[in-house]
Amino acid sequence: MGRLETDETILTLAVSRSNSLRTTVPRHIIKKLNLSKGDAVRWDFDKTPDGKWIATMSKKSEGTT
């Protein structure tokens, strides 16, 4: 597995009076995953032996739950 790029984004409140946060998906990831407005994405998380978390994002295929 190769690294695509390293990027940073800022978390902001999704809506006022909410604990939900949102961030921007960087353009190079949108292009790489062929994402469009309204697409669903899946997030998977794994913890490494040294305590770091790895988040994997993928475009959710139509018809999958």
One Martini backbone bead per residue (centre of mass of N, CA, C, O) as a GRO file, in nm:
protein
   65
    1MET     BB    1   0.094   0.037   0.025
    2GLY     BB    2   0.049   0.365  -0.065
    3ARG     BB    3   0.103   0.690  -0.036
    4LEU     BB    4  -0.046   0.968  -0.126
    5GLU     BB    5  -0.088   1.193   0.113
    6THR     BB    6  -0.039   1.470   0.314
    7ASP     BB    7  -0.287   1.618   0.534
    8GLU     BB    8  -0.474   1.910   0.648
    9THR     BB    9  -0.752   1.980   0.864
   10ILE     BB   10  -1.036   2.152   0.991
   11LEU     BB   11  -1.241   2.154   1.259
   12THR     BB   12  -1.598   2.201   1.269
   13LEU     BB   13  -1.899   2.286   1.318
   14ALA     BB   14  -2.182   2.169   1.181
   15VAL     BB   15  -2.366   2.296   1.409
   16SER     BB   16  -2.515   2.467   1.615
   17ARG     BB   17  -2.552   2.306   1.907
   18SER     BB   18  -2.315   2.083   1.856
   19ASN     BB   19  -2.097   1.784   1.855
   20SER     BB   20  -2.053   1.801   1.566
   21LEU     BB   21  -1.821   1.744   1.302
   22ARG     BB   22  -1.625   1.900   1.036
   23THR     BB   23  -1.472   1.857   0.708
   24THR     BB   24  -1.246   1.864   0.447
   25VAL     BB   25  -1.202   1.721   0.140
   26PRO     BB   26  -0.950   1.682  -0.039
   27ARG     BB   27  -0.906   1.706  -0.374
   28HIS     BB   28  -0.719   1.451  -0.417
   29ILE     BB   29  -0.931   1.256  -0.293
   30ILE     BB   30  -1.169   1.309  -0.475
   31LYS     BB   31  -1.022   1.217  -0.731
   32LYS     BB   32  -0.923   0.931  -0.642
   33LEU     BB   33  -1.243   0.844  -0.553
   34ASN     BB   34  -1.463   0.976  -0.724
   35LEU     BB   35  -1.616   1.218  -0.591
   36SER     BB   36  -1.947   1.333  -0.498
   37LYS     BB   37  -2.214   1.481  -0.436
   38GLY     BB   38  -2.378   1.248  -0.209
   39ASP     BB   39  -2.180   1.061  -0.135
   40ALA     BB   40  -2.072   0.772   0.022
   41VAL     BB   41  -1.876   0.698   0.311
   42ARG     BB   42  -1.622   0.495   0.458
   43TRP     BB   43  -1.519   0.417   0.797
   44ASP     BB   44  -1.209   0.289   0.919
   45PHE     BB   45  -1.062   0.149   1.227
   46ASP     BB   46  -0.722   0.131   1.357
   47LYS     BB   47  -0.500  -0.007   1.601
   48THR     BB   48  -0.191   0.018   1.694
   49PRO     BB   49   0.053  -0.098   1.904
   50ASP     BB   50   0.141   0.226   1.957
   51GLY     BB   51  -0.165   0.384   1.958
   52LYS     BB   52  -0.245   0.439   1.678
   53TRP     BB   53  -0.462   0.577   1.437
   54ILE     BB   54  -0.636   0.434   1.152
   55ALA     BB   55  -0.791   0.585   0.875
   56THR     BB   56  -1.036   0.456   0.644
   57MET     BB   57  -1.138   0.570   0.324
   58SER     BB   58  -1.438   0.499   0.128
   59LYS     BB   59  -1.631   0.439  -0.127
   60LYS     BB   60  -1.955   0.368  -0.141
   61SER     BB   61  -2.128   0.129  -0.267
   62GLU     BB   62  -2.384   0.047  -0.432
   63GLY     BB   63  -2.590  -0.164  -0.228
   64THR     BB   64  -2.452  -0.111   0.042
   65THR     BB   65  -2.430  -0.128   0.418
   0.00000   0.00000   0.00000
